[in-house]
């Protein structure tokens, strides 16, 4: 409720002031004239009362016959009152029509402005729709980015777990490499010992065969010299006895030569066996060298694995840098 009340006189005075100014006594004009005091419903009710009073006043302006006043004068006064009222009403009507025309022009202008505002509103609606579409696209992009980040996070976790597994495998392979290196070193030392032992046995056997062969040759030479000396000493003896003895010596020489050949063949067989043992030792040494080469190949493969792990570490670091970018 408004703090200041409004009276019937305030509304009536404002009504006739608007008419005097040539305006249209509308609710808004009268309400503005009284300073927008009072409630709107109260002001409308008072305006209706003022209009009723004005209609009653028009009826009162028509004079009745009065005693002592000539009828022509009464008619003239009534005509004057009606003419004055009609002129006032005509002026008010013209002012009202002008006000209505001005109001229509203003309404047309407001309609054009409203159309422009509607067009602007339509533009804003289109822009709002475009912005909503862009916002939906951005939300989809954000969702995709979120899913991508989640996938990258899971991939990083997977790679981290794989990296840990690879570190464990590296540690296992390093321990295995240490064990293989120890085993290879032990096998190498064993091969060296076997090779040295076989070489030593071969050299001892060869030296022994050479000494035995030289001893047999020296013995045969000594025996031949002795027999020749005996033959020379007995040259003067009985020729038959000498021939028989010579024949005996020849047969004995043949037997000893045969035994010497057998001993030489045995020595050759022993030498062949020693050479076979040496060949076996060399084969065993070659096998050890092949095992050593295989161990070196495994070490090279482990080096390749370490290089692959290094590249995997680089690949692990690359998505993190991209994500930071």
Secondary structure as the mmCIF struct_conf table of DSSP 4:
data_model
#
loop_
_struct_conf.conf_type_id
_struct_conf.id
_struct_conf.beg_label_comp_id
_struct_conf.beg_label_asym_id
_struct_conf.beg_label_seq_id
_struct_conf.end_label_comp_id
_struct_conf.end_label_asym_id
_struct_conf.end_label_seq_id
BEND BEND1 UNK A 3 UNK A 4
HELX_RH_AL_P HELX_RH_AL_P1 UNK A 8 UNK A 20
TURN_TY1_P TURN_TY1_P1 UNK A 21 UNK A 22
HELX_RH_AL_P HELX_RH_AL_P2 UNK A 27 UNK A 33
TURN_TY1_P TURN_TY1_P2 UNK A 34 UNK A 35
BEND BEND2 UNK A 36 UNK A 36
BEND BEND3 UNK A 38 UNK A 38
HELX_RH_AL_P HELX_RH_AL_P3 UNK A 40 UNK A 60
TURN_TY1_P TURN_TY1_P3 UNK A 61 UNK A 61
BEND BEND4 UNK A 62 UNK A 62
TURN_TY1_P TURN_TY1_P4 UNK A 67 UNK A 68
BEND BEND5 UNK A 69 UNK A 69
HELX_RH_AL_P HELX_RH_AL_P4 UNK A 71 UNK A 233
TURN_TY1_P TURN_TY1_P5 UNK A 234 UNK A 236
BEND BEND6 UNK A 237 UNK A 237
HELX_RH_AL_P HELX_RH_AL_P5 UNK A 239 UNK A 324
#
